[in-house]
């Protein structure tokens, strides 16, 4: 009895597979028998059963909704990228007019904190009266800039205090500024712990890095 049940199941599966393959190989089948399109009833989780036409229409609606969501998301990303491009372009032009580190810090705060709505930004030079101590330079070089000149992610509380003091920063972007020698660190903080992440693109921040690398040597008098 067990064997016959198994054999019947195998036969049923083989028949179903044969029907499937036939329909795939003969797409004109429903053109020859159009009445079947509406007569066939297909099990449906929510509605009990639906016709082939209804099922196809429903799947099409689902596909359209998914495509619409993707399009809206792409448009949103494009709009945000355009906004950031304009802000970074404005910032870079303002930096060219800066005469000292105080001017640079003010321009960074105005655009990055106020206009981009990020929580904090600071420029820590490696030379001069208010430079980052050498022991901290070495620490960041070995811990955050071992692979490249950018770090995106979260810092320890101690690291955050070294850069931002008591200001809040749940995720950060750290950019090492250097030409022939290391000049300093630009650090940007966000209250959103997911805002800065390792997968971030460096196009805009890389351009900002280039501008600051050109300006700093003259201002630091090195």
HUFEN-V225048 format. One record per backbone hydrogen bond with DSSP energy under -1.0 kcal/mol. NH is the residue of the N-H (numbers start at 1). CO is the residue of the C=O. E is the energy in kcal/mol with one decimal. If there is no record, write none. Layout:
BEGIN
nh;co;e
NH;CO;E
NH;CO;E
END
This chain:
BEGIN
nh;co;e
5;1;-2.0
6;2;-2.2
7;3;-2.6
8;4;-2.3
9;5;-2.4
10;6;-2.3
11;7;-2.3
12;8;-2.7
13;9;-2.4
14;10;-2.4
15;11;-2.4
16;12;-2.5
17;13;-2.7
18;14;-2.1
19;15;-2.3
20;16;-2.5
21;17;-2.6
22;18;-2.2
23;19;-2.5
24;20;-2.2
25;21;-2.1
26;22;-1.3
29;26;-2.2
32;28;-1.6
33;29;-1.4
36;33;-1.5
39;35;-1.7
40;36;-2.7
42;50;-3.9
44;48;-2.3
48;44;-1.4
49;47;-2.1
50;42;-2.3
52;37;-1.1
55;51;-2.5
56;52;-2.4
57;53;-2.4
58;54;-2.5
59;55;-2.4
60;56;-2.1
61;57;-2.3
62;58;-2.4
63;59;-2.3
64;60;-2.5
65;61;-2.5
66;62;-2.3
67;63;-2.5
68;64;-2.4
69;65;-2.3
70;66;-2.3
71;67;-2.4
72;68;-2.6
73;69;-2.3
74;70;-2.6
75;71;-2.5
76;72;-2.2
77;73;-2.5
78;74;-2.5
79;75;-2.3
80;76;-2.3
81;77;-2.6
82;78;-2.1
83;79;-2.0
84;80;-2.6
85;81;-2.5
86;82;-2.0
87;83;-2.1
88;84;-3.0
89;85;-2.3
90;86;-2.3
91;87;-2.5
92;88;-2.7
93;89;-1.9
94;90;-2.1
95;91;-2.4
96;92;-1.3
97;94;-1.2
98;95;-1.4
104;100;-1.8
105;101;-2.6
106;102;-2.2
107;103;-2.4
108;104;-2.6
109;105;-2.4
110;106;-2.4
111;107;-2.1
112;108;-2.5
114;109;-2.0
115;110;-1.2
116;111;-1.9
118;112;-1.8
120;189;-1.5
122;187;-2.6
124;185;-3.3
126;183;-3.0
131;128;-1.3
132;125;-2.8
137;133;-2.0
138;134;-2.5
139;135;-1.7
140;136;-2.4
141;137;-2.3
142;138;-2.3
143;139;-2.3
144;140;-2.6
145;140;-1.6
151;174;-2.2
153;172;-2.3
160;156;-2.5
161;157;-2.1
162;158;-1.9
163;159;-1.5
164;160;-3.3
165;161;-1.6
167;164;-1.5
170;190;-2.1
171;190;-1.6
172;153;-3.7
173;188;-2.5
174;151;-3.0
175;186;-2.8
176;149;-2.8
177;184;-3.0
179;181;-2.0
183;177;-3.6
184;177;-1.5
185;124;-2.5
186;175;-2.6
187;122;-2.8
188;173;-2.6
189;120;-3.2
190;171;-2.6
195;192;-1.5
200;197;-2.1
206;202;-2.8
207;203;-1.6
208;204;-1.9
209;205;-2.5
210;206;-1.9
211;207;-2.0
212;208;-2.4
213;209;-2.2
214;210;-1.5
215;211;-1.9
216;212;-2.7
219;215;-1.4
220;216;-2.9
222;217;-1.7
END
